[in-house]
Amino acid sequence: NGNEWRQFTYNQGQSGRGVIMGGMDPANLKNMDLINIPTLGNATNFGDLLAAGYIATSVSSGTRGIYGGRYPSTTPVSTNEYFTLASNGNSIYFGDLHINGSYGKGAASDSTRGLKAGYYNNNNAIEYITMTTLGNGQDFGDLTEGRAYPAGMNNGIRGIFAGGFDGTGNQLSKKTIDVVTVQSLGDAVSFGDLTRSCIPLESAVSSSTRGVCGSGEQYNGPGDVNRMQVHMDYITLASEGNAIEFGEIENLEGAGVSTLIRGCYGGGVLGGPGGQSIVNTISFITISTTGGTVDFGDLTRKSLYNSGCSDSHGGLGGF
């Protein structure tokens, strides 16, 4: 890059496999669904998580997916579990989260390190793991402000966390966007703002140049939840600034998975009127353009507050 040598990791045979897992309907789920992101079609069974739960987050390299921080926790400590993206099968214990009970995180990763940031109730902690080796989470730094359920985006160098929820008595959604350098420890700095406050959860996708944040719940005070915020925002990952409207999304609060070209959103609830209906639909966008989502196919079952990762997202540009 003109300043330092990095191993070029972009095109190493990533196949476009996306895994969408966990959630609720309304019972807690532990199933893992597989989709082939470059082609349209319905999901197939990948395997099972170690336990059922929702509001967890996932990070991934080109070979390994790591899921953790589910609610409710089924052990005395909150854990991560991993699976090999190229082969179907059940997940395996990876290690413990750095802070116990920390569900509701946002997630971002490059090809070797995964970050999880913020958590319920209103915390600003960021932790990291090295995805190639098993082990517990480690302290990374802090977000600019405490919040839960931010969306995570990445481009191989930067991790970006957008939106979220102030779960204290204020009960307000956020529009803050923060940025960190994935391979260096330290606190986040301000990137800009979303076009509107929202709780995007895992509803974000990214190429190596652009991140697209799906919409979600908008809280304007205790008990005042609005599920009619159907607008997606996008940012240019390499430069700071406020988000720009991308288009409308049909299914809110679904898990996002992506290649460098296409982003898919699976599950969630219908946006607009009737927004309480949990769905199994998958929709997609072309990340380099703007516009509304288009039908992709269906998950094997309905799920809300689920999580997703892929072997070919924008964080794997890594050079």
Secondary structure by P-SEA (a helix, b strand, c coil): cccccccccccccccbbbbbbbbcccccccbbbbbccccbbbbccccccccccccbbbbbcccbbbbcccccccccccbbbbbccccbbbbcccccccccccccccccccccbbbbcccccccbbbbbbccccbbbbbbcccccccccbbbbbbcccbbbbcbbbcccccbbbbcbbbbbccccbbbbcccccccccccccccccccccbbbbbbcbbbcccccccccccbbbbbccccbbbbccccccccccbbbbbcccbbbbcccccccccccccccbbbbbccccbbbbbbcccccccccccccccccccccccc
